[in-house]
């Protein structure tokens, strides 16, 4: 197993030394937003994202015992 990892590391290091790198650029704009968002839209957006993250994790945690019992 360690021989395999050494081989993969060697392949990766030779590719890095050949100069095959990608240049990444960030798209940065300095213009103001076209449409201003109000506090109600911001609140709804944050609430939707919070629910989208917390509900599935809460479901898994509340049913954790039944997941452990499956064979």
ABEGO torsion letter per residue (X at the ends): XAAAAAAAAAAAAAAAAAGBBBBBBBBBBABBBABBBBAAAAAAAAAAAAAAAAAAAAAAAAAAAAAAABX
